[in-house]
């Protein structure tokens, strides 16, 4: 597990160090990008650990920030080590053609994940049939082999919560809509709900349902995940999801905002016991099986 975490964690540590050095000198991303003759997004990717570490880039950044002596040597050593570990391929590397973001690498390095989902069951808790139904709905024309690769990645990710050696802590707040929509049809969704009940018994997994009766709540704007890392010098990350993959946020005020949002929706949600009872009930008496009878319009003539 440590070897799987190392490339991501080392890139993040270097990125954090370089960002602190930039901020100490009062440079903006645009100013540094202009000096480096590159895009601001490239500097941002380096600072957030989402790009492989290039020794020349690190050396040029240190020169721009006026960093010399032992500090420069330490940063260069960190970059050199990261490049060495970068050569170790993680289990998901062969499937990079079907991954749309750096989320899987960061997820694999996390020790704790807190997430809110408002439309679907989180990937770490999905059954194969449920996941496949999602892929087909999102892209009906996708090649079957591409869907198979996506499914292998999704199922492989689930070892994070099921492994016996130091599984991650996974805390989920699920909007009732996510467990009321029959993705894949009646049978697939019933099995998915039963699987949720089974995973809820794991000591490292916490599932809470945010019921419709809770009304408006703090996370109405959408899905997000808070990733905490075991390294003492690594900060947490927020991943705010969107149609193109998502956005990573790691500034202190952003982290604090999402931590407050998660605390508030956890408080508004049903307890673990109540959530499990409600999900088990829905597996037996699904919302989508209830008949809707229109009210007769007595005002018409």
Secondary structure as the mmCIF struct_conf table of DSSP 4:
data_model
#
loop_
_struct_conf.conf_type_id
_struct_conf.id
_struct_conf.beg_label_comp_id
_struct_conf.beg_label_asym_id
_struct_conf.beg_label_seq_id
_struct_conf.end_label_comp_id
_struct_conf.end_label_asym_id
_struct_conf.end_label_seq_id
HELX_RH_AL_P HELX_RH_AL_P1 UNK A 2 UNK A 25
TURN_TY1_P TURN_TY1_P1 UNK A 26 UNK A 26
HELX_RH_AL_P HELX_RH_AL_P2 UNK A 29 UNK A 36
TURN_TY1_P TURN_TY1_P2 UNK A 37 UNK A 37
BEND BEND1 UNK A 38 UNK A 38
HELX_RH_AL_P HELX_RH_AL_P3 UNK A 40 UNK A 48
TURN_TY1_P TURN_TY1_P3 UNK A 49 UNK A 49
BEND BEND2 UNK A 51 UNK A 51
HELX_LH_PP_P HELX_LH_PP_P1 UNK A 52 UNK A 54
HELX_RH_AL_P HELX_RH_AL_P4 UNK A 55 UNK A 64
TURN_TY1_P TURN_TY1_P4 UNK A 65 UNK A 66
HELX_RH_AL_P HELX_RH_AL_P5 UNK A 69 UNK A 86
TURN_TY1_P TURN_TY1_P5 UNK A 87 UNK A 87
BEND BEND3 UNK A 88 UNK A 88
TURN_TY1_P TURN_TY1_P6 UNK A 91 UNK A 92
HELX_RH_3T_P HELX_RH_3T_P1 UNK A 93 UNK A 98
BEND BEND4 UNK A 101 UNK A 102
HELX_RH_AL_P HELX_RH_AL_P6 UNK A 103 UNK A 109
STRN STRN1 UNK A 110 UNK A 117
BEND BEND5 UNK A 118 UNK A 120
HELX_RH_3T_P HELX_RH_3T_P2 UNK A 123 UNK A 125
HELX_RH_AL_P HELX_RH_AL_P7 UNK A 128 UNK A 138
TURN_TY1_P TURN_TY1_P7 UNK A 140 UNK A 141
BEND BEND6 UNK A 142 UNK A 142
HELX_RH_AL_P HELX_RH_AL_P8 UNK A 144 UNK A 157
TURN_TY1_P TURN_TY1_P8 UNK A 158 UNK A 158
HELX_RH_AL_P HELX_RH_AL_P9 UNK A 159 UNK A 162
BEND BEND7 UNK A 164 UNK A 166
HELX_LH_PP_P HELX_LH_PP_P2 UNK A 167 UNK A 168
STRN STRN2 UNK A 169 UNK A 175
HELX_RH_AL_P HELX_RH_AL_P10 UNK A 176 UNK A 180
BEND BEND8 UNK A 181 UNK A 181
TURN_TY1_P TURN_TY1_P9 UNK A 183 UNK A 184
HELX_RH_AL_P HELX_RH_AL_P11 UNK A 186 UNK A 199
TURN_TY1_P TURN_TY1_P10 UNK A 200 UNK A 201
BEND BEND9 UNK A 202 UNK A 202
TURN_TY1_P TURN_TY1_P11 UNK A 203 UNK A 204
STRN STRN3 UNK A 205 UNK A 210
HELX_RH_3T_P HELX_RH_3T_P3 UNK A 212 UNK A 214
BEND BEND10 UNK A 216 UNK A 216
TURN_TY1_P TURN_TY1_P12 UNK A 218 UNK A 221
STRN STRN4 UNK A 224 UNK A 229
BEND BEND11 UNK A 230 UNK A 231
TURN_TY1_P TURN_TY1_P13 UNK A 232 UNK A 233
HELX_LH_PP_P HELX_LH_PP_P3 UNK A 234 UNK A 236
STRN STRN5 UNK A 237 UNK A 240
TURN_TY1_P TURN_TY1_P14 UNK A 243 UNK A 244
BEND BEND12 UNK A 245 UNK A 245
STRN STRN6 UNK A 247 UNK A 249
HELX_RH_AL_P HELX_RH_AL_P12 UNK A 252 UNK A 268
BEND BEND13 UNK A 269 UNK A 269
HELX_LH_PP_P HELX_LH_PP_P4 UNK A 270 UNK A 271
HELX_RH_AL_P HELX_RH_AL_P13 UNK A 272 UNK A 284
BEND BEND14 UNK A 285 UNK A 285
HELX_RH_3T_P HELX_RH_3T_P4 UNK A 287 UNK A 289
BEND BEND15 UNK A 290 UNK A 290
HELX_LH_PP_P HELX_LH_PP_P5 UNK A 291 UNK A 292
HELX_LH_PP_P HELX_LH_PP_P6 UNK A 294 UNK A 296
TURN_TY1_P TURN_TY1_P15 UNK A 298 UNK A 299
#
